[in-house]
Amino acid sequence: MTTNNYAYYGNDVVDKLRFIQMAKAVGFTLSEIKEVIDAWYEKQFTKKAKLEVLNLKLKQIDEKMKELKTMKKQIALCKYNIENDVV
């Protein structure tokens, strides 16, 4: 802290905050981010390990997209039935 009550942070903290913002924006949960952030920045994750984390998230997103498409079809069918008085 300084006399103006501002806290100043190093580049490593700023980088981690940017990583958290980016990870949240693309769908990582805070608990997922917590699991990987320190290892990611302390060079404990190899390039391959980082890619595996990202590939897993892509797979999860693909699965969620399939679920959402199924839900959308069900809602569209329900809407069609209501509009056409199908019992």
C-alpha positions in Angstrom: 0.0 0.0 0.0 1.0 3.6 -0.6 0.0 6.8 1.1 -2.8 7.3 -1.4 -4.3 3.9 -0.3 -3.9 2.4 -3.7 -2.6 -1.2 -3.9 -0.1 -1.9 -6.6 0.4 -5.3 -8.0 3.1 -6.9 -10.0 2.8 -8.2 -13.6 2.3 -11.8 -12.4 -0.8 -10.8 -10.5 -2.1 -8.8 -13.4 -1.4 -11.8 -15.8 -3.3 -14.2 -13.4 -6.3 -11.8 -13.3 -6.4 -11.6 -17.1 -6.2 -15.4 -17.2 -9.1 -15.7 -14.8 -11.2 -13.2 -16.9 -10.4 -15.0 -20.1 -11.1 -18.5 -18.6 -14.4 -17.3 -17.1 -15.4 -15.7 -20.5 -14.9 -19.0 -22.3 -16.8 -21.1 -19.8 -14.4 -22.3 -17.1 -15.9 -22.4 -13.6 -14.0 -20.7 -10.8 -13.3 -24.1 -9.3 -11.8 -25.3 -12.6 -9.7 -22.2 -12.7 -8.6 -22.6 -9.1 -7.4 -26.2 -9.9 -5.1 -25.1 -12.8 -4.0 -21.5 -12.4 -1.0 -21.9 -10.1 0.4 -24.9 -12.0 -0.3 -23.1 -15.3 1.8 -20.1 -14.2 4.5 -21.8 -12.3 5.5 -23.8 -15.4 4.3 -27.1 -13.8 2.0 -27.6 -16.8 3.7 -28.7 -20.0 2.5 -27.4 -23.3 0.8 -30.8 -23.8 -0.9 -30.6 -20.4 -2.2 -27.1 -21.1 -3.6 -28.4 -24.4 -5.3 -31.3 -22.7 -7.0 -28.9 -20.3 -8.3 -26.9 -23.2 -9.3 -29.9 -25.2 -11.3 -31.2 -22.2 -13.1 -27.9 -22.0 -13.9 -28.0 -25.7 -15.3 -31.5 -25.3 -17.5 -30.4 -22.4 -18.7 -27.4 -24.5 -19.5 -29.8 -27.4 -21.5 -32.0 -25.1 -23.4 -29.0 -23.6 -24.2 -27.8 -27.2 -25.7 -31.2 -28.0 -27.8 -31.0 -24.8 -29.0 -27.5 -25.7 -29.8 -28.6 -29.3 -31.9 -31.4 -27.9 -33.7 -29.1 -25.5 -34.3 -26.6 -28.4 -35.9 -29.3 -30.5 -38.2 -30.4 -27.6 -39.3 -26.8 -27.0 -39.9 -26.3 -30.8 -42.0 -29.5 -30.8 -44.0 -28.3 -27.8 -44.5 -24.9 -29.4 -45.7 -26.6 -32.6 -48.1 -28.8 -30.7 -49.6 -25.8 -28.9 -49.9 -23.7 -32.1 -51.6 -26.5 -34.0 -53.8 -27.7 -31.1 -52.2 -31.1 -31.1 -53.1 -33.0 -28.0 
